[in-house]
């Protein structure tokens, strides 16, 4: 199918123009949270805590059925055949949406994202109330946002019609028209991410950078016993621990003035001065939480204000947050002001007063931390250079687990910026991140730190075999998970400056001593032979190289390409060729090299392995 021929930009513009008229229909009523609350709760189940829970037929986002409609600059780079079919049929589906909006009873709730003086998208959610259980969608989503105030926009529209047939289930995104449409799914996460996806794209157009990242402030005593306050960004794919570590207290000493203040757990908008505008008032978190290790989140989950989704609620009203027999994506809206921990017998709130992270000049430093979950040879903590941090953002790595997806266990997952909601060129996002990071490093030397934390573990061995033409996987050795208490200790020590790092097998600095504790017991050579280690490194580099080449086709900066090529040298199984470095990148540590062989003429290029 010709990719260009399946898009109909005129149809999208025509739809947007007609939509503005249709949304004024008499069948559409404007409501607020107070109106929605009793109607939503009437279809819910009350827990013993006084909170309410609901179930959805669709328990996760339908990313494979999500398409971007508009000019060439915003389209999906590699749509699947199913997505191409949705794009080709979109004009007819958009006409049907207009018909349904004229026909069905629709409610409209208007809320505001952000709370600042410059960027506050006004979000208009339109939901079908043909099925009364749909009241929970507006109520839950609206509870994550703010009441609209007289602040700058822009204005966004989200249309949600769960009643569309499952055979026509889809999400249609029209970024240039500020419109998102969810059809045939009753998952509230589509509303949340629909608006946030649109907000990140619009923020990018205004010179900011939308990030799939949590933020927090940490006040801590450093190795010289001086109080320092750091801003922390926490990047991570869903279920890698972004919310957990955004809300974790890290075992700080509150009596000495140390503390963590939670700001955001999902989406922020990074500015050139290192500040980050927040998006949400409350959080939509996974509920597989244990009280012992995630105290603040647990206390918010058992508060009567929590709104639960797809969580096991027993017949007596008890809630089992760890029972995932019906779905592995239990979720809840929790209030930021209910994130509390017990200190000296009193419950103390840990949320920041503002949802915005202040600029770097007001802080002692910034930490950009990338959370991954890998189970073989990756250290629990790595200290990165600025260039390595950009590569961590580029690769956005994690892996499928044996527990959740046995058929794909051990396979790498790579998503730029750990952000599956990027609209348009992914390379543009990486280039912008590079520019912001390098400018901050240049303007504020010594005030930025870059880390990668592996919240998975080490030691996993999976054997792959073939039976009757099909690949089979067998777990030979289970992963040894990093204890949550140790990960907290590692992050605490990094902020205090008391951990010790040495250059490791992946070309980064790996943690060796954590707050005086030697981590020899987690030495990978206790679990793998040198041959196995080299195999894992080779596999990692091959995956990174392939992914980098894919993103490079969208326009990566030369500096990032060069950094990636240098990083691939950790694979010692390949013979390296010395090649020329572009003149724009020349420096004392990047000398010029030339490549000349019988098969290829002298040319410019980068380090290559063959």
N, C-alpha and C positions, 0 to 999 in steps of 0.2 A: 504494500500500500504506500502510495506517495504521501510522505508525512505532511508536506505543505498543503496538498489538495484537500486534506480532511478537515482543515480549519476554515471557519466561516466568520471572519471578523465582523462583517456587516450584520450577520444574524445576532451576534453578541451585543452590538451597539443598539440594535433595534429592540432586543429584549430589555436592556437596561432602561431605555427611554420609555417603553411601555410599562415596565415595572413601577416606575415612579407614579404612574396614574393608577395602576391596579391597587397599590398599597393604600390608597385613599378610600377604598370600598367600604360600604356599610357593614359588610360581614367581618370586618377586622376591628377588634376593640383593643385599646391600649390599657394595660394593667400594670400593677406594681407587685413587689414582693408580698406586701400585706394581703393583697387579693389572692395571690397564688398559694400562699402558705396553707390555709385550711383545705383547699382543693387538692393540693399535692399530698398532704398527710392523710387525706381520706382514702387514698389508694396505697398507702404505705403500711409498714408493720412497725409497731412501737416496741422498742427494746426496754430492758429493765433499767436502763440509764435515763429513759425519757426521750432518747433520740429516735429517729425514724430511718427505716431502710426500705429500699425498693430493689426490684430485679429488672434487668433489661433483657430482651430476647437476643440482642447483639451485644456482646460484652467487651468489644474492643473496636478500635478505629478500622475502617475499611480502606487502608492505604492502597492496596492493589487496585481499588476501583475509584481512585481519586485522580482527577485530571485537571490541568490548567488550560483555560481557554483565553486566547488573546493574541497579541502580536508575537513575533518570533522570539523576542527577548525573554519572554516569561514561560515558554513552553517546556514540558518535560523533555529532558535530553534524550532519553531512551525509553519511550512508552512501550509497554507490552502490547501484544495483539489485542488483549481484552481492553486495554486503555485506548488503543487506536479505534476500536469499535465504538466505545463510549464517546470519543471525540467526534467521530463521523456522524453519530446519531444525536449529538447534543442539540442542534437547532430544533429538532422535533420534540426532544425532551423539554427544552426551555419553553416551547409553546404550550406543552402540557402543564408545566409549572404555573404559567400565567392563568391557564384555565382553572387549575385547582385553587389558586389564590383568589380567584373571582367567585368560586363555588363553595369551598369548605369554610366552616367557622374557624377563624384564625385569631390567636391572641398575640399581642405585640408588647414586649417589655424592653425598655430603654435603659441602658446602664453605661457607666463610664469606666474606661480602663486607665490606670495611672492616676497620679495625684501630684501634679507638678505645674509649672507655669508655662511649659512649652509644647508638650506632646501628650495629649489625652484623648485617644480615639473614643468617639461616642458609638456605642455598639447597640444596634437595633436587631433584636431577635424576634422573628415571626414563626410561630409554631402552630401546626394544625391541632385543633382540639376536638377533631372528629372522634378521637379516642381519649376519654377523660384521664387516662393514666399519663398522658403527655404533659400534664400540668407540672410534673416533677422536673421536666427538662428545663423549663424557664425558671423554676424555683431554685433548683440546684445551681444552674449556671449563674443566675443573677446574684446568688449568694457569694460568688467569687469576685464580684466587681463592686464598684462604688456607685453611689447615687449621683446622677449627672449634676454638674455644676457649670457655671459660666466660665468655661475654660476652652482653649483652642482644641479643635478636633484632631484628625478628620472624622468623617461619618462612615460607618461600616454597616452593611446589611447581611444578616444570616437568615436564610429560609430553611426551615426544617419540617419535612413532611414524612413522618415515619410510615404512613399508610401506603406509600408507593410499594408496588409488588417487589418481592425479593429478587425476581428475575431482572428487575430494572434498578436494583440497588446501586447507588453511585453517589459520589460527591463531586460537584461541578464548581470549580473555582474560577472566578473572573476577576483577577487582581486589579486590572486597570480600571474596573468599574466599581471596586470595593464591595464586591458581592461574592458570597459563598452559599452553596445550596447542598443540603444533605437530604438524600432520598432513600427510603426503604431501610433505614436503620433507626433504632431508638436509643442509641448510645449517646449519653450526654457529652462524652469526650469530643465528639465531632463539633459541638457548639463551642466548647472551650478552645479547642485547637483551631477551629475555623477562624475565630476572631484573632487569636494570637498569631497565627500564620500570616494573616492579613496585616497585622500590626508590625510584625518584623519586616515584611516587605516594604511597607510604607515608611518605616523608620530608616531603612536603607536608602530610600529615595531622598530622604531629608539629610543625608550625610552621617547618620548614626549607623550602628551595626546591631541588628537584632541577634541575640544570642540565646541558645537553648542552655541556660545556665542558672544555677542558684547563686545567691549572694548572701554574705553575712559579714558582720564586724566582729573581730576578735581582739579583745584587750588582754594583754599578757605581759608577764615579766620576762625579759630576755635573760641571756646568760650573765649579764652584768647587773641583774636585779633592777633594771629600769623598766617602767611601764611603757608599753608600746601598743598602738592600735593599728591593726591591719584590716584592709578590705580584702575579702576572699571571693573569688569566682570559682564555682564548682560545675564543671561540664560533665555530662554523662548521659548515655543512652537510657531509655526507660528501663527501670528495674536494676540499675547498676549501683544505686545508693545516693543519687543526687539529693533527694528530699531528706534521707536519713542523715547525711553529713551536713546538709544545710542547717539542720535542727539540732545536731549533736553538741553536747557541752564539752566533749573531749577530756573530761576528767580534770578540768581546770581548778585552780585553788581560789575559790571565791573570797576566802578570808584575806587573801593578798591582793584583792582588787581585780582578779582575772575573771573574764566572762565572755560568753558568746551571745551576740544579738542577731537573731534571725531576721533577714530582710525579705528575700524571695527564694522560691524553690524551683522555678521553672523557666520563665522567660524574662529577660531584661534587655534594655537598649543601651548599648555602650556608646559613650561619647569620647571625643578626642582627648579630653582632659583626664580620662580614667574613671570618670563617674559613670553611673549606670542608673537609668530611670527604671523604676519598677512597673509592673503591669497589674498584678492582682492583689486584692484585699485579703483573700483567704486562699487556702491551698487545696488542690485535688490530688490526694496522695494514695499510694498503694497501702493496703491495710495489713500486709503480712508483717506485723510489728510485734516485738517482744518487749514487755515492760522493763525487763532488766537492762536491755541494751539501748532502747529507744524511748527513754522515759518521757520526754516532752511530747513526742508524737502520740504515745500511748495515752497520756493524760488528756490530750485533745480529742482522741478517738472515743474515749468513754464519757466525754462531756455530753450533756443533753442537747447541745447545739450541733453536734456532728450529724451529717447527712450521709447515710451509708448506701452503697450501691453494690449489688452482687456479693454481699457478705453473708455468711451463714448466720442466720438468726434462729435460734432454737424455739421450740413451741412455748417454752417458759419465758421467752424474752432475753435469754442469755445470748451473747455474741461470741462466736469463735473466729477470731481474726486469722488463725492459722489453718483453718479447714478450707482447703481449696478443691474439694471434691466436685463442686459444681462449676467453678471457674477459677482460673489462676490469676484473674485480674480483678480481685476485690478492690474497691475504691471508696473514698470518702471525701467529702468537703469538710475540712477542719478549719476552725477560726484561728487566725494568727494570735489573737489575744488569749487563746486557751492553751497555747504552748507553754507549759509550766513544768518546773522541776522543784523538788523539795530541797531546801537549803536551811539547815538548822531547825528542822521541824516545820518550816513554813513553805507554802507553795509560792514560788516566785516566777513571774512571767519572764520569758526570754526573747520576746519579739522587740525589734527596733521600733522606735516611734515613727520613723519614716520608712517607706518602702523603697526609697532611693539610696543608692550607695554614693557617698560624697566623693568629690574629685581627689585625685592623688595628693595634691598640695595640702589637703587638710588631714592627711593620714601619714603614718610612719612608713607605710609601704603597701603594695598590692601583691597578692598571691593569685596566680592563675593555676588552678589545679584541675587536671584532666583525670576523670575516673574511668577506669576500664575494668572489665572482668575477664581475666584469662587464667587458665588453670595449669600451665606447664612451666615455662622457664622464666616468666617475667617476674622481676622483683616486686615486692609489696610496695616499694616506693622508689622513684627515680627523680633525681634533680636534673632539670633540663636547661639548656641554653635558650636564649630567645628564639634562635632558628629552630631548635628542636621542638619548642612549644608550638611554633607555627605548623610544623609537621604533625604534631599530635592533633592539632585542630584539623589539618587536612585529612588525616587518616581516620579519626574518630572511631577507634578500634574497640571491639569487644568480641566475644565468641558465644556461639550457641552452647547451651549446657546439656549434659547427658540427661539431667533430671527433667528438663522441660521439652527438649526436642532430640530424643535419642538418635533419630535418623540423620540429624545434622550436627551432632555433638562434635565439638572441637573445631568446627568450621568458623573462620573469621567473619565478623560482621564489620563493615566499614561504612560509616556515614559521615560526610563532611561536617565538622563542628558538632558531632553527635546530634545533628539537627535534621530530622527527616521532613522538615517543613519548609525547606528552602525553595523559593520561587525564582526561576531564572538560573543564570550561570552560577554554579557552585564555586568556580574559580574566582569570580568577582568577590565572593564573600571571603575567601581565603586571602586574596590580595588586600582587601580592606583591613582584615585582621592583622596582616603583616605590617601594613602602614601604621596602624594605631599603636601596635606593640613597639615597633622600632622607634617611633617618635617619642613614646613615653620613656623607653630605655635611654634614648639620647638626651632627653630633657631632664630626666630625674635619675641619674646613674646611682646604682646601689639600692634603689627603692622598689625594685620589682623582683619577684621570685617566681619560678615556673616549676611545677611539680606534676608527676603522674603517679596516681595511686591505683594499685591493683586490688580491688575488693573481692577478687575471686580467690585464687590460691595457687599452689604448685603441686607437682608430683603426679598429675593425672596421666594415665597411659590408656589409649584407646586403640585397639587393633581393628583394622578394616580388612574384610575378606569378601569374596564374591561367591554367591550361591545362586544357581539357576539364572545367571545374568543380572542378578541384583546385588548391590553392595550391602553388606551387613557390618554392623559395628558392635564390638564387644568391649566392655569396660574391664580392663586388666587391673588397673590400680586407681582407686578413688582419689579425687583431689583432696589435698589437705588445705582446708579453707583458712584464710587469715582470720584470726579471732577479732571480733569487733573491738574488744578492749585493746588489742595490740595496734589496730589501725588508728584508734583514738590516740594512743600513746605516740605513734609515729607522727601524726598530724600536729599534736601538741608540741613535740620535740622540734619539729621543723619550724614552727612559729617562734619557739623560744631560742632557736639556734643552737640546740644541744645535741643534735644527731650528727653522726659521722657518715660520709658518703665516699665511695671510691669508684673509679671508672670500672664499668662492668662489661658483660659480653654483648650488650646491645648498643654500645657506643655512648651511653649516658652514664651518669654517676648513680650507682645503686647503693641503697642503704646497707650499712654494715653494723652500726651500733645505734641503738635507739634509747636515748636518755640513760646511757650507761649500760644498757643491756645488749650483750653480744647476740647477734641473730644467726650464729653458726648452724643452729638446728634446722634452719630453712635454706641452707646452702643447696643449690640445685644439684650439685655433684653427689649429694647423698641419695638422689633419686634417679639420676640419669647418667648414662655413660657419655663420654665425649662424642661418640658417634651419634647418639640420640640428640644431644644438645646441638650439634652441627646441623642435624636434619631439621630440628625445630627452627633454627635460625634461618636456614635456607628457605623453608616454607614461608616464614614470616616475611623475608625480603621479597620473595617472588610475588606474594600477595600485595605487598606495599607497592612494588614496582608497577604491577598491572593496574592497580587502582590509581596511582599517580599519573600514569600515561592516559588513563581515561579522563581524569580531571584536567590534565594539561591541554586536552583538545578544546577545552572551554576557555583557555586563555590565561594560564598561570604565569606569574612573573618569573623572569629568569632566575632571580635570587632564590626563589623557592625551589625551582627545578634543580638548581645547583646544590642546595642543601640536601634535597632528597637523594641525589646521586651520591653525594659524599656519605650519606647515612647507610647506603647499601653495601659499603665496604666491610660491614660486619660479617658478611657472608664470605668466608675464606675459601669456599670451594670453587670460586670463580677466579679466573685470571683477569686482572685489571689492565686496561689500556689507558695510557696517559693521553689526554686530549686537551685541547685549548679551552681556557676559561674565557667567556666573553669579556671584552675590554671594560665594559661597564661594571664588572664585578671584581676587577683586578685589585689586589691588595697584597701586603706582605705575606699573608698566610694563604693566599690563593694565587700561586704563580701560574704563568702561562705554560701550557703544554701543547704539543702538536701530535696529531695522529696521522700516520702515513703508512699504508700497507700496499701490497701488490693488488689487492682486490678493490681498494678504495683510495681515492686521491686525498691529498692533504686538505683538511677541512676544519671548520670550527665545531665545537661540540662540548660534551661533558664527560666525566668519568663514566665508563661503561664496563659492564662485566659480560663475559661471554663463556 
